[in-house]
């Protein structure tokens, strides 16, 4: 018998908040999932689905579509869990990347009538980043500090693009600048961020 | 798209990777980037680096529990024929490992050779991008997942279960054919360990060598050959 009982049983009511799960445990769950361990997959879902659903909701802004996307995200996690071993990302970052990429792909594939797009842009948030406060922890502090070195609207464009998966066109419309200006802004901002983080 | 060409000149892969991770690319550009991530390990690492840089932004995604119907739908999609998700079968040969503990140090090395022979059915196809080995044994709860990555020319070991005793280390061995086991090194404790392959080890892997983990005194085997019980072993297979 190999031991498959190293992961503690989940709380009976299945709440994702009841059992704090560290990075180490999530790694193990992903690796065990890659070995087709269904119990590990169930636990992984329990501990991470709320975060990944949050990603899908924010990007897709539609509950039904976010629910479908989350299904597809976990199907991908099941079938591609082995990739985690060769990635250098932390387990949560890896999972978020899978979810974000999938949600953004879905967003791009969506055919949006122009009128709806305009309406969506109008109601979208222009307020300066509430995200700024939500960033916490060592790496988060560094990234936040580097974002502060950018001009405020450019930092907002970076945050907005990351969190919502906006295209250059949408960002240009939101910030009322020409498309090429937005493209230049973001590219320069990304390179500045990288320089700052490597200092 | 014309600006793709422009950026190819200006920022190269780093900028494409950054834009891909940020999420601003169009559908065809995203598709092209995703294909490169799958095919080009160097590009995938640049993308990973950007994912890591921007990852703290994800703290702003508010958690929200999905409805139970989502998990039910996932299970239907993945496990509709529930009977085929039985645990992976075990090769019966590991029952013979139980007596290894009783053997002398020299005997253990010999027994290790005997025991891994059945695993060496065919050479590993190292032209595959990724090969995987599940390292385990019936008499122990130690389990590692080994992943060979051709592009990076390295083997990653992911710890799945089983802890080492306080005054013991795990040592990784490569065993090819009738040859004596060759030490790959002491396995550092931790979650994921990466071993860069030497020419010698790569040749052995290509020849169908098996990976095995034995329990050794702290710092590794004093003799250069396995001295303690083998707690996990396995051969590389295509994923």
Interface residues (C-beta under 8 A of the other chain):
Chain A: X1 X2 X3 X4 X6 X16 X24 X27 X28 X31 X32 X34 X35 X36 X37 X38 X45 X49 X50 X51 X53 X54 X55 X57 X58 X67 X70 X71 X74 X75 X78 X82 X85 X86 X87 X88 X89 X90 X92 X93 X94 X96 X97 X100 X101 X104 X105 X108 X109 X130 X131 X134 X135 X136 X137 X139 X140 X142 X143 X144 X158 X159 X161 X162 X163 X164 X165 X166 X167 X168 X171 X183 X186 X187 X190 X191 X193 X194 X197
Chain B: X3 X7 X10 X11 X14 X15 X18 X19 X21 X22 X23 X24 X25 X26 X27 X30 X34 X45 X48 X49 X51 X52 X53 X54 X55 X56 X57 X58 X59 X60 X61 X62 X63 X64 X65 X66 X67 X69 X70 X71 X73 X74 X77 X78 X79 X85 X87 X88 X130 X132 X134 X136 X137 X138 X140 X141 X143 X145 X147 X149 X152 X156 X158 X159 X160 X161 X162 X191 X192 X239
